[in-house]
Amino acid sequence: MRTVTLEHINQNIINHSKNANATIRTSSPGKGRRKKSRTRTPGEVKALNEISVARWQKAVKAGKISKVGKRVIYYDYR
C-alpha cells in the first residue's frame, strides 16, 4: 500500500488549484459573480413600504406625477 504524507497532499492542492478553480468558474451557469440575496424581515418590509408610500404621496402633493397616457404615468423624480 502506498503512503501519502501531508506535505505531498498540500503540494498537490497547490499545483492543481488554478485548473480546479478555472473549471469551477466555467462550469457554473451564468457569467460573473453570483448575486447574494437574503429575505427581508417583516419589520424591514413594513418600513420600506411606508417609506415608499410616503415618498409617492409627497410627489403627488408636489405635482411631480402626471398622467401622460391611458396607462402611462410620468414621475419627475428630481
C-alpha positions in Angstrom: 0.0 0.0 0.0 1.2 3.5 -0.8 1.7 6.0 1.9 0.9 9.7 1.4 2.3 12.5 3.5 0.5 15.7 4.4 3.2 17.7 2.6 2.5 15.7 -0.6 -1.2 16.4 -0.3 -0.6 20.2 0.2 1.7 20.3 -2.7 -0.8 18.5 -4.9 -3.5 21.1 -3.9 -1.2 24.0 -4.7 -0.2 22.5 -8.1 -3.8 21.8 -9.2 -5.8 24.6 -7.6 -5.5 27.0 -10.6 -7.0 24.4 -13.0 -9.7 23.4 -10.5 -10.8 27.0 -9.9 -11.0 27.6 -13.6 -13.1 24.5 -14.1 -15.5 25.6 -11.4 -15.8 29.1 -12.8 -16.6 27.9 -16.3 -19.0 25.1 -15.3 -21.2 27.3 -13.2 -24.3 28.8 -15.0 -24.3 32.4 -15.8 -21.4 34.9 -16.1 -19.8 36.9 -13.4 -20.4 36.8 -9.7 -23.5 35.2 -8.2 -25.9 37.6 -6.7 -26.3 37.2 -3.0 -29.7 37.9 -1.5 -31.4 37.4 1.7 -35.0 37.5 2.6 -36.2 40.7 4.3 -37.6 40.6 7.8 -41.3 41.5 8.2 -40.3 44.7 10.0 -38.0 45.7 7.2 -40.6 45.1 4.6 -43.1 47.2 6.5 -40.6 50.1 7.0 -39.7 50.1 3.3 -43.3 50.1 2.2 -44.1 53.0 4.5 -41.1 55.0 3.1 -42.2 54.2 -0.5 -45.8 55.3 0.2 -44.7 58.5 1.9 -42.4 59.4 -1.0 -45.2 58.8 -3.5 -47.7 60.9 -1.6 -45.1 63.7 -1.3 -44.5 63.6 -5.0 -48.3 63.8 -5.6 -48.6 66.8 -3.4 -45.6 68.5 -5.1 -47.2 67.9 -8.5 -44.3 65.8 -9.8 -46.6 63.0 -11.1 -48.5 63.5 -14.3 -50.6 61.1 -16.4 -49.2 61.0 -19.9 -51.4 58.4 -21.5 -54.2 55.9 -20.7 -51.7 53.6 -19.0 -48.6 55.7 -18.6 -47.6 57.9 -15.7 -44.6 60.3 -15.6 -42.8 60.7 -12.3 -40.3 63.6 -12.2 -38.1 62.2 -9.5 -35.6 65.2 -9.5 
